[in-house]
Amino acid sequence: GPARGPATIGSAAGKKVAKRKPITGDGKVRKAKVMIDPDLFDNDELADKNAAIDWTRSALKEGQSERSILMQLQTTGWSAPQSRAIIDLSKQ
C-alpha cells in the first residue's frame, strides 16, 4: 500500500545528534534512597520484618541469589512486594 505520513528522504534526515555533556562532579555514585510504601507492612509485622531484613542481609553475604531469597521469603508468608522491599532494605 501507499506509505503513510510524510515521506522521509534519507535515514539521517531530521535526526538530532546528542552532544555529550562534560563529566562534572567527583565521580561518586549516590545510592538511590529506597522508597517503600508505608502501607506495605502492618504494625504487627514490624518485628518480623526486621528479623527478615537481618536474615536477608546475612543470606546475601553468604552469596545466595536474590531470586532464591525472594522465593524463601514468599514461602514463609511474605508477599512478593514485601519480599522485594525486605531485600531492598537489607542492602542499605
Secondary structure in CASP SS format (residue, H / E / C, confidence):
PFRMAT SS
TARGET T0000
AUTHOR 0000-0000-0000
METHOD secondary structure of the structure
MODEL  1
G C 1.00
P C 1.00
A C 1.00
R C 1.00
G C 1.00
P C 1.00
A C 1.00
T C 1.00
I C 1.00
G C 1.00
S C 1.00
A C 1.00
A C 1.00
G C 1.00
K C 1.00
K C 1.00
V C 1.00
A C 1.00
K C 1.00
R C 1.00
K C 1.00
P C 1.00
I C 1.00
T C 1.00
G C 1.00
D C 1.00
G C 1.00
K C 1.00
V C 1.00
R C 1.00
K C 1.00
A C 1.00
K C 1.00
V C 1.00
M C 1.00
I C 1.00
D C 1.00
P C 1.00
D C 1.00
L C 1.00
F C 1.00
D C 1.00
N H 1.00
D H 1.00
E H 1.00
L H 1.00
A H 1.00
D H 1.00
K H 1.00
N H 1.00
A H 1.00
A H 1.00
I H 1.00
D H 1.00
W H 1.00
T H 1.00
R H 1.00
S H 1.00
A H 1.00
L H 1.00
K H 1.00
E C 1.00
G C 1.00
Q C 1.00
S C 1.00
E H 1.00
R H 1.00
S H 1.00
I H 1.00
L H 1.00
M H 1.00
Q H 1.00
L H 1.00
Q H 1.00
T H 1.00
T C 1.00
G C 1.00
W C 1.00
S C 1.00
A H 1.00
P H 1.00
Q H 1.00
S H 1.00
R H 1.00
A H 1.00
I H 1.00
I H 1.00
D H 1.00
L H 1.00
S H 1.00
K C 1.00
Q C 1.00
END
